[in-house]
Amino acid sequence: MSQEPLSQRSLNAQLFRGYAAYTVGFCLLVLLLALFEIMGLARQWIGYAFLLVTVALYAGIGIMCRTSDPVEYYVAGRRVPAVFNGMATAADWMSVASFIGVAGTLYLTGYNGLAYILGWTGGYVLVALFLAPYLRKFGRYTIPDFLGARFGGNWPRLLGVLCAVLCSFTYLVAQIYGVGIITTRMTGISFELGIFIALGGVLVCSFLGGMRAVTWTQVGQYIILLIAYLVPVVWLAVKQTGEPLPQVAASSVLQQVSEREHELTHDQSELAVRALWQARAEMMQTRVSGLPDTHETEQQKLRLQLLRARANDAPMGEVRNLERELAAYPKSVEGARMAWSKARDDYAVRATAPQPHAEPFASRTFELTDAVRNNFLAIVLCLMMGTAGLPHILMRSFTTPSVDAARKSVFWSLFFILLLYLTAPALAILVKFEIYTDLVGSRFADLPAWVHAWSAVDRSLLNIVDLNRDGIVQLAEIHMGADVVVLAGPEIGGLPYVVSGLVAAGALAAALSTADGLLLTLSSALSHDTVFRVLSPKMGPGRRVLLSKILLLIVAFAAAWAATRTPADILFLVGAAFSFAASTFFPVLVLGIFWKGANKWGACCGMLTGLCVTVVYMIQAQPWLRHWILGISTSEPVSLWWDIQPIAAGVFGAPAAFAVIVLVSLLTRKSNPVTDALVDDLRLPD
Amino acid sequence: MRTAQAYSRTRYWRHNILLIVGLLCFWWLVTFVPAYFALELSEYSIFGWPFSFWMAAFGAPLFFLSIVGFYAWWMGRRDQCARRVSQTGD
């Protein structure tokens, strides 16, 4: 500390004071809204208040930090202290998938969900050891910049741009989709309007101030998302066990959850409900195997049923259900095969006993533990390499003042990420306990209000049906989507509504901060690396920044448009972005720094191979993607390599890329003194 | 003088590589070994958690943090030494 210049230290102190005031202000806002809630303010207004105040805060920071200087715009002037850079990276890093998805996945899959925690934290070891210090030593603006300088020529740079656009755009669409969902829940406005309001908040920030504004906003967003994550968990922990530390509380709750799981596995009425699901699955199987005849006969049967119901004056709900079913009846034989096969698989999963939460590699769909274990290891490895290859994270090492600060900044990033990730497993267990003890066994007549509210939003998020008509909720009758666990967590635990609003604001902060970072990466890859470096190198600094801002707008609207069109699953989109990063940037950057022999042709061929292997595997192993691109029905079985799911496609792409880079570089070997000097310089102490 | 400097540079880099390899082995050890043998290790318990679950949820991430922290601290010290040597050498 004593070696830092005085100005740096006073800057640090100033920043600490500023953000402390910001934190206190935000807490006061939450308390104020809590007070209003007690006084009877409508829930919707609490949602509006959180949405407007936080977006206005982010936009305000953006306006304060506006700039048109390239160094400020692209790398925040290279003087962000390590702690704050770490905090901004953590916000950049933690997307909707982290904030909402991790605890939800842990709730649904228990131990198997820990693959995400392992992969997303272990990747930082690779960043710290292999990439961050050297990229900072190189010290320009973007990752394609590095590829261009290290391998020489425009081809590696342009391929870098292509890969950066591919990873970041996929990821950005997922974020904006998440933003849309959250704003809709929070305020009840339409999905499209929600996307565009939130987009406004993102744009004011990154458009006016580039990396400088984004960095300081991300620090603010991190503070909000951390508060929003920790408050409900600590509250739940205290409520259930009287213990404020969630991890300690969860370890005692876990034992009760396991006992309850055991009970529910052998409970008579649970067994009866599971048998009913099994019967439904078998019915679907007979339908599928009877195709094409059953397509006609089932429709006839349904029509007849409807007529009979109308004739007998059946209850309104029943008639309406039948009408809806008939309207949604598959139009073609192929459509029927796809819909019924899916229904069969869904019912079959619901017919299985709950999987023990803490038991490794338990699964409701796979019989083989080995296959589950291989997938677990593959996802961990793929996410780790992907983390170390995502350009919007690597770019953050350019914003620190020195190589030493770049290393320390990785430490702080991981520290701030862990504050959240280490509580996710606890949250999943605490929510599970609430569901197992409060909801299961309660009467259908007095279901809590949140059940109705969330099943009204989307049946795939929450759906409880009285299958055996005994008026009592069985575990097998509950279907919960992953997103509900965090978003509805406060309501499930019976906390005041203001906490729900806070959680939504946190999720919004997570999505917006990541979207900001991605937008900047995309626009600088297109403007700085494509237009300025390749097309018109004589462009002045002012025009470069202006161009970057225009491209940023275009990219943002393109992503928003794509998000309103693609109702794909968020987790797969995010997984795809990681696979692309793992199979393109990670191999080429690591070899570029650690092996002088890696050359231009090796890098180009390697990146292309990695990309192709990943894309091909994804297309042939993901049924809906295959249906969309090749037109093959989703009911056809997929052929997997070693049972690895398509979400971890990067584990095939990355080794292929490494091998091709080495092979091609050896074949086209030529000593290049300029490259040697560059690599030597990277390896020198700062 | 030049050769001495080049020698110290190679030494700095070799030292760095050794450190990286060592830390990477540790990283591999705390991630993939407990995950591969998770079923077998589940029988043991630690702080009230099954060992495999605790390792993947809390243990390994904390080890990652210490690896990154140790590397930053160690290399920061070495960089300072190298700077001092090059200043006195000039």
Interface residues (C-beta under 8 A of the other chain):
Chain A: Q3 Y111 L114 I117 L118 T121 G122 Y124 V125 A128 L129 F130 P133 Q247 S251 S252 L254 Q255 A358 E359 P360 F361 T369 R373 F376 L377 V380 V403 D404 R407 K408 V410 F411 L414 F415 L418 Y421 L422 P425 D680 R683 L684 P685 D686
Chain B: R9 Y12 W13 N16 I20 L23 L24 W27 T31 F32 A35 Y36 A38 L39 S42 F47 G48 W49 P50 S52 F53 A56 A57 F58 A60 P61 L62 F64 L65 I67 V68 G69 Y71 A72 M75 G76 R78 D79 Q80 A82 R83
